[in-house]
Structures are given as structure tokens and as C-alpha cells.
């Protein structure tokens, strides 16, 4: 097996293939871990974890924790250079751990570029590799606008933020999807003035409307300027700052600009079309539910497939691909079972069908919605915002999906993901014991309230 790309889709696939008895060569040009470890998930979530600590510190007075300073409460000072230095060390350690894992499992790793010269032939910088199957896990790169080219100094992509030594005085974030919202929220908490330019009427427009509304309100309550219905046309480095020109003629000035306008699959110039690999309209590799491309013996996984830009999905696609290629039993990828999170403060986590999906499909469903604030553990921790929404099928009783907004929501979505994947009913879910007091108790209570949801009075 030859794997091109050492991100989650690649290194997880390598382990599966080796365990099944295959000889595996993995080619990676930038470093093991791929974008997920080197420039995207791990570093960004480390910044966000630092910012999250400040939200905990905000709650200290209401928990009875004071300070020994006279006058105004002490404000924590963020040393961005130290934060980014810690991130780089953490990233290097994570990449090294993956390297050691590859070595321990006898995966041959080649540093360099690679391209397909045929369905089972891979050309590297120094040699030609022939394989029974090839997995493409080449990732994606930040999308750039013609009149807003990143320069790494004032105009930045999310991969370039970790070279900053000082906190931006005024960060203008263009794009209010997951990446834009996460960084906008994090830098606001770290102490930057932040303006978020959103092309839609609300931030995180692809999330549950109530969830995105709560995040938008939280942003504005903390002092962020959110410009809805605005589209950036050009960004200029003025030397000591940036000038962002919007399509309607308005101008926003700041010290730095983060461009978060999506990503482009890394699929050009690596021989895909010549090898018979079909590409979609955005340059993504077309795959089926077991990660096969249109070329015999060629599979693909991760952001380059345009399926879901999640490390967990990439890893699953890679594992499925190798199992399928080696004749093992596989369970095709089921996107309805994917759980995801937005690491804002508070977080949004979701799994299964959305309410919009259920309405569009005409499914008979009921909703149980509960605020987190009444939960006793939430009171103890000073958590005052957030909610749980659970969707249940009014005929079968099965849990169809859920949305949770709150502190560490990404951790609490897992039991609901288990329920969705295994077709558990609301009664089976609520009959499972939870710890008292715990935030997970609200999940159980939300399910309990859907008992007898087939009763018209309930609906």
C-alpha cells in the first residue's frame, strides 16, 4: 500500500493496513500529522483552550474567588508570543509521537512530494513506487481571494497566526463560518478588539439557528463588532495596519486581518486526472462511501474529498479505505452519524439530523429543549448560558439528532452520538444512569421529557 499524505486520513489508514499484514509506504511533504496537527486543528484548538481558561477566570468572582488588588479586578495579561511558542512545541511533540507510532508499526515514511503516474504507480522525488492500492490523503489549503492575498504579516490565513509575537490590537476576521467564528471568539477573549465580517445575516449560518443566535449574542455581549450581510471585496496592507473594503463600499480598518473564506483541495498537479481519478467542481476527489475513487485501486480520504472537513471523518475514511482494499469487512461511511463541534465560547456540538433536515424530509418528530442554567452542576460551575435540543421520532421513539450549546459541549455529545448510531429510543437513553450532579443529567432529562411524544397533546 502507498499512502500520499500523513494527516489523520493517512496515518490512521497506515496502521489499519499494517495490522492487516500489508507493507505500507507513506509519503508526506510537510510533516506527519498533516494540516490537522501542524497548522489547523491542534494549534487552533490550543489557542482556543487558552482563551477558554479566561472565560473560567471571568466566573471567579461569582464563585467567591477574589483578588488582592485594590480598585478594578485584576485582568490577566496574555503573552501571545508565549502562547504561540507553546503551540509550536505541542505541535512538534504531537508530530513526533505520530512518527514514533509509524516506526513502531514498521510503516516506511518518505519525506517529499508524490504524484500518481498511473492507478498503481506513485512517483516520489527519488523513486517509483508500485502498489496494489493507493490512498490519497493530500488535504486542503486556505482559499485566497485575488484582492486579499495573505502576506503573513498583516493579512493572514489561519495557518499564519502562530508566527505573531504580539496580540493584534484590532483583528478583522473575514468569514463567519466555523474557522472564522472560532478565531474571532478566541482572540476577543485573549484581549484583541475584533470585527467579524459575515456575508450572511448571522454567524455560523450552517448551524442550528438558535445555537448560532446564542453565539452571536455572546460575541456582541463581550464587545465584538459583528457586521452581518457584508462581503469583503479587497484587503490592503497599509504598513501599520489593514484596510478592508466591503462590496457595498464601506471600509473597515484594523491592525490585522484574518482571511477565513474556506479551503481548496490540494489536488492539482499530482497526476489525478491522468490516472483516471474524477474531480468535482471545486477540485475535490469524488469518492463513494468506502472511499473509492473512479480509478481502480485508488482511494481517497480527508479534506481533499470535500466530504466533511473534520479530522475524525478523514481518519474514518482512511480506515475504511484500507479495510476495503484488503478485503476486510467494512461499514460504509454514514454522514448522519458524524458528530461535530464548533469551539466557540460556549461551544456548539451536534450529531444526527438537524431540525431543518427533519422538516424538509417530512419526518414525524418532537423536540425537547432544556436550558443548562437550571442544572445543579451548571450552577456550581457558574455556567449561565447554553441549552440542549433533542429530536425524537414520534412513531419509533428513536433519537434522530441533537444540538448542545454550552461549556465543553464537544465532550457531552458523545453519548447522543452513540444513541443516534445505534438507533436507541428516548426511553432507552433516559433509563441509563447518569451521575448526579452532572451536566450530562440534562441530556437524560431532555430524553425523559420525550416519553409519550406520540401523544398529540405533547406535540
N, C-alpha and C positions, 0 to 999 in steps of 0.2 A: 504494500500500500504506500502511495505517496500522497502526502498532505501538504498543500500550499497554504500557509498561514498558521501562526502559532497562538491565535486567540482562543477563547473558550471553545469555539466550534472545532478548532484544530487539535488542541492538546487533549481535550476530553475524548475525541474520536481516536486519537493515537492510543490511549490507554485501553479502550474497548478492543481495538484491533489486536494489540499485543496480547491481551488476556485471551483472545480467541485463537492465538497461535500464529498470527501474521507477522511478517517482517515489515517494519514501518520506518519510513524516512520522512521527516518533517522539515520543510523549508520555510524559514522565516527571515524577513529582511530587516526588521527593526528591533526585535527582542521578544522573547517568549512572554506570552500574556496578551499580546496584541493591543488594540486600542482599549479594550476593557480594563486592562491592568495599567498600561503605560500612560494613556492620555485621556481616558474617558471615565469609566465607572469608578474605579478605585480612587484616583485622585479627586474627582469631583465630589464623591460621597465623603471623602476625608475632610474636604473644606466644609461641606455641609454639616458634618458631625461636630466640627469646631464651632460653627455658628449655632448649632443646636444647644451646645453647652451654655451659650449666652442666654438662650431662652429659659433654661433652667435657673440660671443666675437671676433672671428677671423676677422669678417667682419667689426668690429667697425671702423678701420682707413679709409676704403673706404667710410664709411658713414659720415665721418667728425668728428668722436669721437676720441679724443686723450687721452693723459695721462700726468701727471705732473712729470714723471720720466725722468731723463736725460739718454742719451745713448739708449740702446736697449729697445724695447717696453716691458712693464711690462707683465710678464707671470703669469697667475693665478695658484695658488698652490692648488692642490687637496688633501684634508684630507680624505683618504679613510675610516678611522675609523668613521669619522663623517657622511660620505655618507652612510655607511652600518648601522650605528645607526639609521639614518633617515628612511632607508628602513625597518628595523625591526619594528619601531614604526608604519609606514604606513601599513605594512602587518598586524600587530596586530589590528589596527583600522579597516581595511577592514574586517578581520575575525569577529571582534566583531559586526560590522554592519550587517553581514550576520546572526550571531547568534540572534541578536535582531529581524531581519526580520522573522526568523523561529519562534521565540517565539510569535511575534505579530500575526502570522498566525496559531498558535496552532499546529505547527509541533513538534512532540516529537523527541528529539535528544538524542541518546545514544552514549557515548564516549567508543570506544573499537573496537575489532575485530569482524568480522562476516563471516559466511560461509553458503553456501547452503547445506542442508541435504535432500532436495527434491525440486521439482519445486516450491512449495508454502511455503516452510519451511526454515526459517533462524535461525541459531544458533548464539547467541552472547556469550560474556563472562559469562553472568549471567542468560540468559533466552532464551526460544524458542519462536520465533515469527511466527505466521501463517498469510499468506497474500493471497489476491485474485490475486495480481500481485506483482512481484519483479523487481526492476530496479537495474542493476549492473552498477555502475559508479566508478570503482575502479582505474582508471588512469593507469599510466605507470611510470617506474623508469629509470634513466640513464643507458644505456648499458655500461658494463665494459669489458675490454679486459684482457685476462688471464695474460699477461705480462705487464700490465699497471694498476694495481689495485690502485684506489684512496685511499689516506691516510688522506685526509682532511687538510694536512699541505703544501705539495709541489705539490702533484698530486691531482687534484681537478675535481669534476664534477661541473655542473652549479648550483647545489643546495648548494655547499660548499663555494662559492666565498664570501658570505656575512659575513663570520667569519674572513676575512682578516682585519687587522688593518692598514697595510701599503700597498701602491701601489706596485705591483710586478715590480722589476727592468726590467726583461725580461720575458714576458709571451709567452710561446709556446702554441699555440692553435692547437689541433689535430682535424681536421674535419672542412670542409668549407661549410657545409650546413647552414641553417638559424641560428641555435643557435651559431655555431662556428663563422660565419661571424659577427653576431650582437655583440658578446662579444669581438671579435678581434678588430672591429672598435671602440667600446666604450672605451676599455682600452687603445687603441692607443691615442684617444683624451684626455683621463684622464692623460696621461703622461708616460705610460709604453712603453718600447720597445717591439714590438710584431712580432713574426714569426708565420705565418699561414701555417700549413701543410695541403695541399689539395690533395686528392687522384685523383681528376680529373684534366683536363687541365686548368680549370677555376673555380673560386669560384662560389658558388651558381649555380651549373650546371643545376639545375632543373628550374631555372628562364629563362625568355626571354634572349636570347644570348646578345642582345645589352644592356640590363639592367645589366646583370652580368658583362659584359665587362667594363661598366662605373664604377661599384663599385670596380672592381679590379684595374682599373686605379686610382681611387680616393684613395684606400688603399696605393698603391705604391707611389703616389704623396705625401702622408702625412708621408712616411718613413717606412711603413710596409714591411717586407720581406715576399713575398708570394712564397711558394715552391709548384709549380704545379706538378702533376704526381708523388707525393710522398706519400707513405703509411707507417704509424708508425707501427713498429713491437714490440717495447718494450719501456717502460719508467721507469727510475730508479731514486729514491730519493737519491741524493749524500750527503745529510746532509745540505749543504748550497745552494743547487740548484737541478736541474734535468738534466738528460741525456736522450735524446730521440733518439733511434736508428731506422733508417728507413730501409725498406725492401731491399733497394739497397746498404746498408752498411754505408751510410752517418750518421753522428751523429750531432745532434743539442743540444747545451747546453743552459740552461736558468735558471732563478731563480724559476719559477713555470711553471706547465703545466696544461692546461685545456683540459680535455677529452670531446669532443663533437661529439660522434660517434653514435648517435641515442639513442633510448629508447626501453625498453622491457615492454609489458603489464603486469600489476600486477594480473595475472590470475592463478598462480599456488597455490595449497594448499588451495583453498577455495570451493572445492566441485563441481566445474562446470561440469566436465566430468561425475561424478557420477549422477548428476541431469539431464543429457542429453543435456548439453549445448555444442555445437560443437565449437572447437577451430581451428584456421587456423595454417599455417605452422610456424608462428612466435609467436604462443601462443595468438593471438588476438581472441576475441569473434566474431564469424560470425553472422552478423545481416542483416536484409533486410532494405528497405527504410523507414519502420515505426518503426525501432529499435527492432523488434522481434528477439529473438534467436531461436534455434531449440527446446528449451524446452517450453512447453505450459505455458503461463502466466509469462514467464521470458523475460525481455527486457534488453538492454544494451546501454550505451551511453558514448561517450568520447574517450580518448586515448586508452582505453582497447579494443576498437573495430577496431583499425587500419584504420579507415576511413580517416579522416584528423586530424592531431594533433593541432586543433585550439579550443580555449575556446568557440568561437561562434558556432562552429559545435557541440561541446559537449552539450551546452545549448539547441540548436535546437533539437538534438536527444532526449534529456531528455523530453522536452516539447511535442514532437511528441509521445513519448512512453506513457506518462501518458494520453494524449488526446485519443490515440487509445485504451488503456486499459479500459478507462472509457466510450467508445462509442461515443466520440465526433468526429465531422468531422475533418479530418487531411489532410494536404498536404504533401505527401511523400517527404523525403529529396532529393533535386536536387543539386548535387555537382556542376553542371555547373553555379549555381547562387551564389556560395560561393566566397566572396571577401577575399583576404588575403594580408598581408603586411610583408615586411622584414624591421626591424627597424635599418637599417644602416644609414650612413650619406653620401649621401642622401638616403631617403627611396625608396623602391620599393613597389608598390601596383598594384594588378591585379585582374581581375574578368572575368568570362566567358571563352570562347575558347582562347587558345594560337595560335600563328601563325603556330606552328608545328602541332597542332591538325587539323587546317583547311586544311593544305596541305595534311596531311595523309588521311583525310576523303574526299578529293576531292571537298571541298566546294568552290563555286564561291565567292570570297571575294576581297575587296580592302583595302588598308592600307592608313591611313592618319597619318603622323608623323610630329610633331611640337616640336621644341626646346622651353624650358621655358625662356631662356635668353632674347628673344625679348619682352616678356610680360612686360608691364609697371610696374605692381606691383612687378614682379621679380626684375626689375631694381631698384626700390625704396628700396627693401629689400636686395640688393646686392647678389641675387641668380644668379649664373652664369652657373650652370650645371643642367641637367635634361631634360626630354622630355616626350611627350605624344604620345602613339600609339593607334589608334582606328581602329578596324576591322569592316567593314560593309559588309553585304550580297549584292552582286551586282544585285540580282534579286528582293528580297523583300525590300531591304533598311534597314533591321533591324541591330541594333548594336549587334554584336556577341561576342565582348570581348574588353578588353583594358589593356594596361600596362602604368603605370605612374611612372616616376622616378623623385624625387625632394623632397625638404623640405616639410614635412607634407603630403606627397603623400597619406598616410593612411587616412587622413581626406577628401581628394578630390576624392577618388574612389567611395564614396557612391552614387552620382548621376548617375554614369555609372552603378553601380550595380542595381539601380532602373530601368534603361533603359534595361539592359540585362534581368532582371527577368520579366519585363512587356512587352517585345518584342517591345520596341519603335524603331522607324526608326531614321535614322540620321537627317532627316528633322524635325521630331517632337522634337528631342533633341535640335537641334540648334535653333529652333524657340522659345525656352524657354529663358526668360530673365536672364542674369547674371549681377552682379554688376560690374561697371567699376570704378576704376581698380580692378581686382581680378585675382588670378591665375586660378580660375575656368573659366575665359574667354577663356583660351587656350583650354579647353575641348570643349567649344561650337564652337570655330573656327575650331578645328580639325574635328568636325562633319560636319560643314558647307562645308568644303573642299571635303566631300564625296558626295555632291549633284551631280547628274548626273554621279555617279560612274559606271553606266552600260554602259557609253559611252566608246568604245574601246580606244579612244584617252586618256581618263582619266587613264585607266589601263596601 
